[in-house]
């Protein structure tokens, strides 16, 4: 099979991006053509931290995902969903993984990504209502827009209340890009979450191959 004549040059462009402090590529037509090929092959993403910068998939592959630290315990059936690590704690770990200069920007997205904690107050000894499960996760990648600081997409596994498919997974970039997967059971939703965690980094359009629909 003939070797791709662009392969060596495209790899040199990946090296340029990774060695540039702002993820920059020269504006020559040859370099820009290579950049288009790399974007089409999902080897390069728009950088969430550098305006007009780029970041490589192989750099993102070195980043950790963030999810409930006891997720494996839930998958194994040793705990209930209500015992999962709190979203605020998961988000704390994500923020602390970032360089100090990016943490303030990440904190500005805390409420959107992690949600507001629910505080119950019992009245007249009435039973406390069950809160729908909503467990945060963050994975490296990009969507129609870049991700959160550090190039992270954020999403959650949650109860929908729908009769036919009461569980869902959603995923978001830093703007209006979103993808949704619906499942009839929690084990099916958790299996899909594991698949997502193992597949990162990715662009949100690639999630269609995993049964998601873009919304």
BELWODA-V281772 format. One record per run of one state. SS is the DSSP state (alpha for helix, beta for strand, coil for the rest). FROM is the first residue (numbers start at 1). TO is the last residue. Records with the same first field share a line. If there is no record, write none. Layout:
SS = FROM-TO / FROM-TO
This chain:
coil = 1-6 / 20-28 / 41-43 / 47-53 / 61-65 / 67-70 / 76-80 / 84-86 / 98-99 / 108-109 / 115-133 / 143-147 / 149-151 / 160-166 / 173-177 / 184-185 / 200-201 / 211-212 / 215-215
alpha = 7-19 / 29-40 / 57-60 / 71-75 / 81-83 / 87-97 / 100-107 / 110-114 / 186-199 / 204-210
beta = 44-46 / 54-56 / 66-66 / 134-142 / 148-148 / 152-159 / 167-172 / 178-183 / 202-203 / 213-214
